[in-house]
């Protein structure tokens, strides 16, 4: 009888949808735990289970008969992952994933490893936060240690009179873990970068080219790969740093290291993510092997594929909900204008500002590639003059 491999994915967003797409060509079954019957991945994964990822019994029954559990997001409670790891291979495991779940632990671990990060302090009281601001100099950034994403749970504080704001209502995460406040220096950054690597249990690692990312209101709206104006030796150093972090933490699967390039020349680690990442969507069409396929390969300990670029320049632009409700219908114009543009729609209802898809353009000249990507995404967002 033919052996069927099964990967369980907790979370039903577009990342799970694209992991499923990659798994199909590898002959791998995907079992999905979705937040609802109509979320992005549940639309395409047969037999998706609708349930609460915060419920241990649900997770236990969901992982019956699978080879490995992986994730669309990092929000499954750490204590549940520790229990699950006694039953099934959890990749990345709880000992690694906790550093993507908890920003306080992440900052402390990066400091231990000597990785360049903003100056920080973990604060349990308003007075501790105010003292950090006085010592470091205002303004400062304050973040919740758990639960924040896409700009949520992050504040820019201008003086000690605002030090109470992050503590208002903060006690525990929705899963009951303790939430602390991480205070960081305010970094005057020139741009943001992303280093994506993939690591397998056997220790094989591949590193994608460094991308420049453009953020608006905490949401990535564009990536350019390779990052323009980045010295090749420095880019290689950032790849090596990301590989070292993945190795030291024991990450299995994708690790995305979000970076800030400060105006004073420093490049500092901002965040870690341990699952396929928005800043790596360009890899579906722009790399020899996508981050999604390599993540599936990694969690099953299959040899990893090449991360090399397919062309000189790749630009990915997110499609956010706008004035165009009929995204598929709008493809008539997009594809007629540009036969080489690549479009990925996530099956989501169009709502203002919501990520509903992305487009990717490849070529040899950055200005031309960016123009093509901007036009396609703009048209899908309802701007015919983009």
C-alpha positions in Angstrom: 0.0 0.0 0.0 1.3 3.4 -0.9 2.6 5.4 2.1 0.8 8.7 2.5 2.6 11.5 4.4 0.4 13.9 6.3 1.3 17.4 7.6 -1.1 19.0 10.1 -1.3 22.8 10.0 -2.7 24.8 12.9 -4.3 28.0 11.5 -6.4 28.5 8.4 -5.0 31.8 6.9 -3.4 32.4 3.5 -0.1 31.0 4.7 -1.7 27.6 5.3 -3.4 27.9 1.9 -0.1 28.4 0.2 1.6 25.6 2.2 -1.2 23.4 1.0 -0.6 24.4 -2.6 3.1 23.5 -2.2 2.2 20.2 -0.6 0.0 19.1 -3.5 2.8 18.7 -6.0 4.8 16.7 -3.4 2.0 14.2 -2.8 1.6 15.2 0.8 -1.7 15.3 2.6 -2.6 18.4 4.6 -4.8 18.3 7.7 -6.1 21.7 8.6 -7.3 23.2 11.9 -9.2 26.3 10.8 -10.8 29.1 12.7 -13.9 28.9 10.6 -15.4 27.1 7.6 -14.8 30.0 5.2 -11.3 31.1 6.1 -8.7 31.2 3.3 -7.2 27.7 3.7 -10.4 26.0 4.6 -11.8 26.9 1.2 -9.2 24.6 -0.5 -8.2 21.9 2.1 -10.5 18.9 2.0 -12.0 17.9 5.4 -10.7 20.9 7.3 -11.5 20.7 11.0 -13.0 23.9 12.5 -11.9 24.3 16.0 -10.1 26.4 18.6 -6.3 26.2 18.6 -6.2 27.2 22.2 -8.1 24.0 23.2 -5.7 21.1 24.0 -8.3 18.4 23.5 -9.0 19.8 20.0 -5.3 19.9 19.2 -4.8 16.3 20.4 -7.7 14.8 18.3 -6.7 16.9 15.3 -3.2 15.5 15.2 -4.2 11.8 15.2 -2.5 10.0 12.4 -0.3 12.8 11.1 3.5 12.8 10.7 4.1 16.3 11.9 2.4 19.5 13.2 3.3 22.9 11.9 1.8 26.4 11.9 0.1 29.2 10.0 0.7 31.5 13.1 2.6 31.4 16.4 -0.4 31.7 18.7 -0.9 28.1 19.8 -0.2 28.2 23.6 3.4 27.1 24.5 2.2 24.7 27.2 -0.1 22.9 24.6 2.8 22.5 22.3 4.9 20.9 25.0 2.1 18.4 25.6 1.6 17.7 21.9 5.3 17.2 21.3 5.0 14.0 23.4 2.6 12.6 20.8 3.7 14.0 17.4 6.6 15.8 15.9 6.0 19.5 16.4 8.1 21.7 14.0 9.2 24.2 15.0 9.2 22.8 18.5 8.0 24.7 21.6 11.6 25.3 22.7 12.2 27.3 19.5 8.8 28.7 18.8 8.6 30.4 22.2 11.2 33.0 21.0 8.7 34.0 18.3 5.8 33.9 20.7 7.4 36.0 23.5 9.3 39.2 22.6 10.8 39.5 26.1 12.3 36.0 25.9 13.4 36.7 22.3 15.2 39.9 23.3 16.9 38.2 26.2 18.0 35.3 24.0 19.4 37.6 21.2 21.4 39.5 23.8 22.8 36.2 25.1 23.8 35.3 21.6 25.4 38.7 21.0 23.0 39.5 18.1 22.7 43.2 17.3 19.3 44.5 18.6 17.9 47.8 19.9 18.7 48.6 23.5 15.9 47.2 25.6 14.5 46.4 29.0 11.7 44.1 30.1 9.4 46.0 32.4 6.8 44.8 34.9 5.8 48.2 36.2 5.1 51.7 34.9 8.0 53.0 37.0 10.4 50.6 35.3 9.2 51.7 31.9 9.6 55.4 32.8 13.0 54.7 34.2 14.1 53.1 30.9 12.8 56.1 29.0 14.7 58.5 31.3 17.9 56.4 30.9 17.6 55.8 27.2 16.1 59.1 26.1 12.6 59.7 24.8 10.8 58.7 22.6 10.9 55.0 23.2 9.0 52.0 21.8 6.9 49.8 24.1 5.6 46.3 23.0 3.5 43.6 24.6 5.7 40.5 25.0 2.9 38.3 23.6 -0.1 38.6 21.3 0.9 41.6 19.2 1.0 41.5 15.4 0.7 43.8 12.3 1.4 46.8 14.5 -1.0 45.9 17.3 0.4 45.9 20.8 3.1 48.5 19.9 3.3 52.1 21.1 5.6 55.0 20.5 5.9 56.8 23.9 7.1 60.4 24.0 7.5 61.0 27.7 6.9 59.5 31.1 3.4 60.8 31.2 2.5 58.1 28.6 4.2 55.2 30.4 0.9 53.9 31.8 -0.6 53.4 28.3 0.9 49.9 27.5 -0.1 48.6 30.9 -3.7 49.4 30.6 -5.6 46.1 30.7 -2.4 44.0 30.2 -2.2 41.0 32.5 -2.3 37.8 30.5 -2.6 36.7 26.9 -5.8 35.0 25.7 -4.2 31.7 26.5 -3.3 32.6 30.0 0.5 33.3 29.6 2.0 36.2 31.4 2.3 39.3 29.4 5.1 41.8 30.1 6.1 45.1 28.4 9.3 45.3 26.4 10.8 48.8 26.2 13.1 49.5 23.3 15.1 52.4 22.1 13.4 54.3 19.3 15.4 53.5 16.2 15.5 56.1 13.5 15.6 53.6 10.6 16.2 54.2 6.9 14.5 51.0 5.8 13.5 47.6 6.8 15.0 44.3 5.6 14.1 40.6 5.8 16.4 37.6 6.1 14.6 34.3 5.5 16.3 30.9 6.1 14.9 27.4 6.2 16.3 24.7 8.4 15.6 20.9 8.5 15.9 18.6 11.5 19.0 17.1 10.1 20.7 20.5 10.1 20.5 21.4 6.4 19.9 25.2 5.9 19.2 27.4 2.9 19.2 31.2 2.9 17.1 33.3 0.5 18.5 36.6 -0.8 17.9 39.6 1.6 14.8 41.6 0.8 13.9 45.2 1.4 10.4 45.5 2.8 8.1 48.5 2.9 5.7 48.7 5.8 2.6 50.9 6.2 0.7 51.0 9.5 2.7 47.9 10.6 1.7 45.9 7.5 4.2 44.8 4.8 2.9 46.2 1.5 5.9 45.5 -0.7 9.2 43.6 -0.9 12.1 44.1 -3.3 14.6 41.3 -3.7 17.5 41.4 -3.6 17.6 44.5 -1.4 18.9 47.5 -3.4 22.0 49.3 -2.2 23.0 46.5 0.2 26.7 45.6 0.0 27.0 41.9 -1.0 29.4 41.2 1.9 27.0 42.7 4.3 24.1 40.8 2.8 26.0 37.6 3.2 26.7 38.5 6.8 23.0 39.0 7.4 22.3 35.6 5.9 24.9 34.0 8.1 23.4 35.7 11.2 19.9 34.3 10.3 21.4 30.8 9.9 23.2 31.1 13.2 19.9 32.2 15.0 18.0 29.3 13.4 20.7 26.8 14.4 21.2 28.1 18.0 17.4 28.1 18.6 16.9 24.7 16.9 14.3 26.1 14.4 12.8 23.6 12.0 11.1 25.2 9.0 11.1 28.8 7.9 12.7 31.5 10.1 12.1 35.1 9.1 14.4 37.6 10.7 12.9 41.1 10.4 15.6 43.8 10.4 15.9 47.6 10.7 18.7 49.4 9.0 19.3 52.5 11.1 20.4 55.8 9.6 23.6 55.5 11.7 24.5 52.3 9.7 23.5 49.7 12.3 21.3 46.8 11.1 19.3 45.5 14.1 17.0 42.5 14.6 13.4 43.7 15.2 11.3 40.5 15.2 11.5 36.8 14.6 8.8 34.7 12.9 8.9 30.9 12.6 6.6 30.0 9.8 6.3 31.2 6.2 6.3 34.9 6.2 4.7 37.8 4.2 8.2 39.1 3.3 8.8 35.7 1.5 5.7 35.6 -0.7 7.9 36.6 -3.6 9.6 33.2 -3.5 6.6 31.4 -5.0 7.3 32.9 -8.4 10.7 34.5 -7.9 12.8 31.7 -6.4 13.8 28.2 -7.6 12.0 26.8 -4.6 9.4 28.8 -2.6 9.5 29.3 1.1 6.3 27.3 1.3 7.7 24.2 -0.4 10.9 24.4 1.6 8.9 24.7 4.8 7.0 21.5 3.9 10.2 19.8 2.9 11.9 20.9 6.2 9.2 19.7 8.6 9.3 16.3 6.9 13.1 16.3 6.8 13.3 16.1 3.0 16.3 17.7 1.3 15.7 21.4 0.8 15.4 23.1 -2.6 17.4 25.9 -4.1 16.6 29.5 -2.9 18.2 31.2 -5.9 16.5 34.0 -7.8 14.8 33.2 -11.1 15.6 36.7 -12.4 17.6 39.8 -11.5 14.9 41.6 -9.6 11.7 40.5 -7.9 9.0 42.8 -6.6 6.1 41.6 -4.5 3.2 44.0 -3.8 0.4 43.1 -1.5 -3.2 43.6 -2.6 -5.2 45.3 0.1 -9.0 45.5 0.0 -10.1 48.6 -1.8 -12.8 49.8 -4.2 -12.7 46.7 -6.5 -15.0 43.9 -5.1 -14.5 41.5 -8.1 -10.9 40.6 -7.9 -11.1 37.7 -10.4 -13.0 39.8 -12.8 -10.3 42.5 -12.6 -7.7 40.0 -13.8 -9.1 40.5 -17.4 -7.3 43.9 -17.4 -4.3 42.9 -15.3 -3.3 39.9 -17.5 -4.2 41.6 -20.8 -1.8 44.4 -19.9 1.0 42.2 -18.5 1.2 38.6 -19.5 4.1 37.9 -17.1 2.6 39.3 -13.9 1.8 36.7 -11.3 -1.2 37.0 -9.1 -2.2 35.1 -5.9 -5.7 35.7 -4.4 -6.5 34.4 -1.0 -10.3 33.8 -1.3 -11.1 36.5 1.2 -14.0 38.9 1.2 -12.8 42.3 0.2 -12.7 44.7 3.1 -10.9 48.0 3.3 -7.2 47.5 4.2 -7.4 43.7 4.4 -4.8 41.6 2.7 -6.6 39.8 0.0 -3.8 38.8 -2.3 -0.4 39.7 -3.7 1.2 40.2 -7.1 4.8 39.4 -8.2 6.8 40.9 -11.1 10.2 39.7 -12.2 12.7 41.4 -14.5 16.1 43.1 -15.0 15.4 46.7 -14.1 14.0 47.7 -10.7 12.1 50.7 -11.8 10.3 48.7 -14.5 9.6 45.7 -12.3 8.2 47.9 -9.5 6.0 49.9 -11.9 4.5 46.7 -13.3 3.8 45.3 -9.8 2.3 48.6 -8.6 0.0 48.8 -11.6 -1.3 45.3 -11.2 -1.8 45.6 -7.4 -3.3 49.1 -7.8 -5.8 47.9 -10.4 -6.9 45.1 -8.1 -7.4 47.6 -5.3 -9.7 49.7 -7.5 -7.3 52.3 -8.8 -7.4 52.1 -12.7 -4.8 54.8 -12.9 -2.2 53.1 -10.8 
